[in-house]
Amino acid sequence: MTAKESGHIDHEAGQSVPHAAPNPDALEVAPGTAHEQLEGWIPPLASDEEIRVALEKAFDYRGDVTITRKDGSKIEGYLFDRRSAPSLQDSLIRLYPKSSNQKVSISYADIAALAFTGRDTAAGKSWEAWMKKYAAKKAAGEKNIALHPEPLD
């Protein structure tokens, strides 16, 4: 689009060019985020890189995960923070356990297994999914259609 097409005023000529509406097809559009289906996934944690990748996915997950420590103890909860360092020993995750209100920190090096055990609370709740449901209700003649939250369990 040229300066004149976008409504630029030529101050030297003392004229303004009427503002032209931008072409919506030419506007930049950012792609949406694609979320993987991770519910029930138990990633292999054989290498340092596999541990790091799996814990990054667990951080982005919108449900609970179960961590099995190398001592055999298990903890289920919502992973809300991770701190990555050059070594696994210095890297850690933080989670809210399902069974208490205390935040727990676990070193990457202490993790033997990871499982995505909780329900992904945001799965299928994209704007597009809501619009499809809305359109179906509207086509069926429903009135007072609104967005209502679902219980988190």
N, C-alpha and C positions, 0 to 999 in steps of 0.2 A: 504494500500500500504506500503510495507517495504521500509527502507531507500535505499537499493540497487535498488529496482524497480523505485524509484524516481530520480535516478542518483547520489546518495550519493557516494562520493569518500572515499575509505578506505585508509587513509593516511599512516597507518602503513604498509599495504601491497603494497602501491605504485600503486594501480590499481584504475581505474575508471570503473564504470558500466555504459553502455550506458543509456541515458535517455529514459525511456519508456513514451509514450504518455498516459496521464490520460484517463480513461474511462469517456466519457462525461455523461453517465447515472449515474455514481457514484458521480458526482459533486453535491454540495449543490446548490439548486435553491430556491431563496426566492419567496414566492407566491406573486402574484400581489395584488393590492388594489382593493377591491370590493366596488364600490360606490352605495349607495342606490338611488333609484328613489324618489327624494324628491319634484320635481316640483309639486306645487299645494297642498302640504301637509300642514295641519293646526293642529299642535300637541296640545294635551290637556296640559294645564299648571296648573294642580290642586295642585301638591305638589312641594316642593322645588327641589326634585330630578328630577321631570319631566321638570322643568324649566331649570335646569343645563344640562340635557341630550339634550333637544331641542336646547339650545343655542350652545352647542358643535357641534351638527350637522349643525347648521346654520353657524358656523365658518368655517367648512369644505366644505360647499356648494359653488359652483362656479357661483352662480347667485345672484340676488337681493332678499331680504326678506322684508316683511312689518311688522313693529313693531307697535302695538297699546299700547299706554301708559294707565295707570290707569285713567288719566284725560280725556281720549277719543281721544287725538290727535294721528295721525298716521304719521309714517315716513317710506319711502321706500328707500332702498339703499343696498350697499354691506358691509357686516359685515367683517371687516378686522382684528379685535383684540378683545380679551376678557381677562378679569382679574378676576379670580375666587378667592374668599376669603371665610373664614368660614361662613359668613352671606351673605344673598342675598343683604342686604343694602350696604355692602362693596364691592360686586362684580359688575363689569360693563362690558358693551360691547362698542365697538367703531365702527362706520360705516361712510361710505361716502354716504351722501344722494344723491339720484338721481337728486334732484332739486337744489343742490348748491355744491360748492367746499369746504365747511367748514366741518371738522370732527366733529361728534357728539358723545358724551358719554351719555350712559343711564344706570342707575342702574338696576340690575336684579329685584330689589324690585318694580321698577316702571313699569314693563312690565306686561300688562294684556293679550296680545295675540301675537302670532307670526304666520306668514304665509310665505311659500316659494313661492313667487309670480313671481319672475323673471325666465327667461329661464336659464337652467343649460348650460352654454357655453361650457362645456367640455363633455357633455353627448354623448356617442357613438364615442368618439374620441380617443379611446385607440389605442395602436400600433397594436393590433390584428385586430381591425376594419379597420384600414388603410391598413394593409396587405391584407385583404380580398378584399377591393376595388381595390387595386393595381393588385392583381392576376386576378380579373375579367376583368380589362381593358387590361392587358397584353394578356389574353386568347382571347380577342376580337380583338387583333391585333393593339391596339393603340400604338403610338410611343411618345417619350418625355413625359412619365408619371412622374408627379412631385407632391409633396405635396404643396397644395395651402391653405393659411389661409382663413377662412370664416369671413365675417363681424360680429362684435359683436353687431350690432344694434344701 
